[in-house]
């Protein structure tokens, strides 16, 4: 699996390809504050989406410095507004969304296909390519870290390209 991701990342960097479509990129945000994440275990997708909408409106940049699990990876949506970056020490850990019993927290299985499709649309297009190259999101973890991560998201402190 890592070989296919590495090959796709290499192809993307050689061709300059970062998206699957010609959709307009949202306007860049004026950064007013920074949220640092050293470890985020994930959580409820709807709650995370609302948080991200607030971060966009408020101009908050998210810096991932450590492990970013599950719904935390949705912060990558902020790449589109230059409000997201990673440190070389960061790791992004993806999986397909699943449904949990609200009372017990028990895992009831993967979410319905329509919800999974909507969920994938929350990621930037170039992340769709990486996920697709691995066969899509499943219950198994997809881990992105190290030098490979630099091709997924900008490193914090490096000048962004226009």
C-alpha positions as CSV (number, residue, x, y, z in Angstrom):
1,X,0.0,0.0,0.0
2,X,2.8,2.5,0.9
3,X,4.4,1.9,-2.5
4,X,1.3,2.9,-4.3
5,X,0.9,6.1,-2.2
6,X,4.6,6.9,-2.7
7,X,4.2,6.4,-6.5
8,X,1.2,8.7,-6.6
9,X,2.8,11.4,-4.5
10,X,5.9,11.2,-6.8
11,X,3.7,11.5,-9.9
12,X,1.8,14.5,-8.4
13,X,5.0,16.3,-7.6
14,X,6.5,15.7,-11.0
15,X,3.4,16.9,-12.9
16,X,2.4,19.6,-10.5
17,X,-1.0,18.0,-10.2
18,X,-2.8,18.9,-7.0
19,X,-6.5,18.5,-7.8
20,X,-8.8,16.3,-9.8
21,X,-10.9,19.1,-11.2
22,X,-10.8,22.7,-12.3
23,X,-13.0,23.8,-9.4
24,X,-12.3,27.4,-8.2
25,X,-10.1,27.5,-5.0
26,X,-11.8,29.3,-2.2
27,X,-10.3,32.7,-1.3
28,X,-7.3,32.7,1.0
29,X,-8.0,33.6,4.7
30,X,-6.3,36.2,6.7
31,X,-4.8,34.3,9.6
32,X,-5.8,35.7,13.0
33,X,-4.8,32.8,15.3
34,X,-3.2,29.4,15.3
35,X,-4.6,26.1,16.7
36,X,-1.8,23.6,17.5
37,X,-2.5,19.9,17.5
38,X,-0.1,17.6,19.2
39,X,-2.5,14.7,19.4
40,X,-6.1,14.5,18.4
41,X,-8.0,11.1,18.6
42,X,-10.8,12.2,16.3
43,X,-14.5,12.4,17.2
44,X,-17.9,13.2,15.8
45,X,-17.8,14.2,12.1
46,X,-20.7,16.7,12.3
47,X,-19.1,18.5,15.3
48,X,-15.7,18.6,13.5
49,X,-17.3,20.0,10.3
50,X,-19.0,22.8,12.4
51,X,-15.7,23.6,14.1
52,X,-13.9,23.8,10.7
53,X,-16.5,26.2,9.4
54,X,-15.8,28.4,12.4
55,X,-12.1,28.2,11.9
56,X,-12.5,29.3,8.3
57,X,-14.7,32.3,9.3
58,X,-12.4,33.3,12.1
59,X,-9.1,32.9,10.2
60,X,-7.7,30.3,12.5
61,X,-4.8,28.2,11.0
62,X,-4.4,24.6,12.2
63,X,-0.9,23.2,12.7
64,X,-0.6,19.5,13.0
65,X,2.6,18.6,15.0
66,X,1.8,15.0,16.1
67,X,-0.9,12.4,15.5
68,X,-4.1,13.4,13.8
69,X,-6.6,10.5,13.9
70,X,-10.0,9.9,12.2
71,X,-12.1,13.1,12.0
72,X,-9.1,15.2,12.8
73,X,-8.0,14.5,9.2
74,X,-10.9,16.6,8.1
75,X,-8.8,19.7,9.0
76,X,-7.1,19.1,5.7
77,X,-10.1,20.9,4.2
78,X,-8.3,24.1,5.4
79,X,-5.5,23.5,2.8
80,X,-7.9,25.2,0.3
81,X,-7.7,28.5,2.3
82,X,-4.1,28.2,3.4
83,X,-5.2,27.6,7.0
84,X,-3.5,24.2,7.4
85,X,0.0,23.0,7.7
86,X,2.0,20.0,9.1
87,X,5.3,19.6,10.9
88,X,7.7,16.8,9.7
89,X,6.7,15.0,13.0
90,X,3.0,14.9,12.0
91,X,1.0,11.8,11.1
92,X,-2.4,11.7,9.5
93,X,-4.5,8.6,10.1
94,X,-7.6,8.1,7.9
95,X,-10.4,5.4,7.9
96,X,-14.0,5.1,6.5
97,X,-16.6,6.7,8.8
98,X,-18.6,4.3,10.9
99,X,-21.7,4.5,13.0
100,X,-21.6,4.3,16.8
101,X,-24.4,3.6,19.2
102,X,-25.1,7.0,20.9
103,X,-25.7,5.4,24.3
104,X,-23.1,2.7,24.5
105,X,-20.4,4.0,22.0
106,X,-20.4,0.5,20.4
107,X,-19.2,0.4,16.8
108,X,-22.2,-0.6,14.7
109,X,-20.3,-0.9,11.4
110,X,-19.4,1.3,8.5
111,X,-21.7,4.2,7.5
112,X,-24.0,3.9,4.5
113,X,-22.4,4.3,1.1
114,X,-24.1,7.7,0.5
115,X,-22.7,9.1,3.8
116,X,-19.2,7.7,2.9
117,X,-19.4,9.5,-0.5
118,X,-20.4,12.8,1.2
119,X,-17.6,12.3,3.8
120,X,-15.0,11.9,1.1
121,X,-16.1,15.2,-0.5
122,X,-15.0,17.0,2.7
123,X,-11.4,16.4,1.7
124,X,-9.4,18.4,-0.8
125,X,-9.3,16.8,-4.3
126,X,-5.6,15.7,-4.1
127,X,-6.4,13.8,-1.0
128,X,-9.2,12.0,-2.9
129,X,-6.4,10.8,-5.3
130,X,-4.3,9.5,-2.5
131,X,-7.2,7.7,-0.9
132,X,-8.4,6.3,-4.2
133,X,-4.9,5.0,-5.0
134,X,-5.1,2.8,-1.9
135,X,-8.5,1.4,-2.8
136,X,-10.6,3.9,-0.8
137,X,-11.3,4.3,2.9
138,X,-12.1,1.1,4.8
139,X,-12.3,0.1,8.4
140,X,-8.5,-0.3,8.2
141,X,-6.3,2.7,9.0
142,X,-4.5,4.6,6.2
143,X,-1.4,6.3,7.7
144,X,0.4,9.2,6.0
145,X,3.6,10.5,7.7
146,X,7.2,11.4,7.1
147,X,8.5,12.8,3.7
148,X,5.3,11.6,2.0
149,X,3.3,14.1,4.1
150,X,5.1,17.1,2.5
151,X,3.3,16.3,-0.8
152,X,-0.1,16.1,1.0
153,X,0.0,19.3,3.0
154,X,2.4,22.2,3.3
155,X,5.0,22.2,6.0
156,X,4.5,24.9,8.6
157,X,6.8,27.8,8.1
158,X,7.4,27.3,4.4
159,X,6.2,29.9,2.0
160,X,3.0,28.9,0.3
161,X,2.8,28.9,-3.5
162,X,0.2,31.1,-5.2
